[in-house]
């Protein structure tokens, strides 16, 4: 598959003090358990120098796929 037109998105989350484990688990659960049409890859990171800072880099087929995902997420809140 060609990645021409692909979009890369950086997700950044900072947990409140004392909620680091819950935030990490929630991020990983959300990424791994929901259907995301158009998502090519997602890689998650934890900042070892900044406890509670978590990141995910996602590559989407195109901007439309990412927008559709965000629209779906907003409707489910």
N, C-alpha and C positions, 0 to 999 in steps of 0.2 A: 504494500500500500504506500502511496506517495504521501508525504507530509506537507505538500505544497498547500498553502492556505491554512496550515495548522496554527493554533493559538496556544500560547503557554501562559498559565495562570499561576501566580504565587498566592497561597493562602497562609496567613500569619495569625496565630492565636497566642494570646498571653493569658495564662490562668491566674486566678486570684491566689494569693498565698494560702497554702494548705489544700488547694484543689488541683494540684498538678496532675496527680494520677487520674482523677476523674476527667479532666480536660483531655489528657492524652487518650484515654480509653474512648471517650465520646468522639474525638476526631477520627480515630482508626475505625470505630464502628460505623460512623456515617459514611466514610469513604468505601469501606469494604462491603457493606450490606445493601446499599441502595443501587438501583439500576441507573446507569448513566449512559444512555445512547450517545455515541460520538466521543466518548472518553477513550483516548489512545493509551495513556499511561498516567499513573499517579505514584509519586515517591514521597514518603513522609520522613521528616527529620525532627530531632529533638536537639535543642541547643544546650550542650553540656555546660557551657559557661553561664547560661542564663536559665536557671530552673523555672519551668513553667512556660517557656517559649517553645512553640511548636510550629512547624512549617510543612506545607505540602506543595510540591510542584506538579501541576497537572498539565498534560498536553491534550488538547481537544482537536477534533478533525477540522473544525472551523469555528468562527465566532458565533454563527447561528446555533450550533450545537451547544455551546456554552451558555448562550442567552436562554435557550429553551430549558436547559437544566436549572438555571437561576430562576426562571419564571415558575417552573414546577416546584422548586424549593420554597419560593415565596407563597405559593398557594397552599402549601402543606403546613404552614406555621399557624 
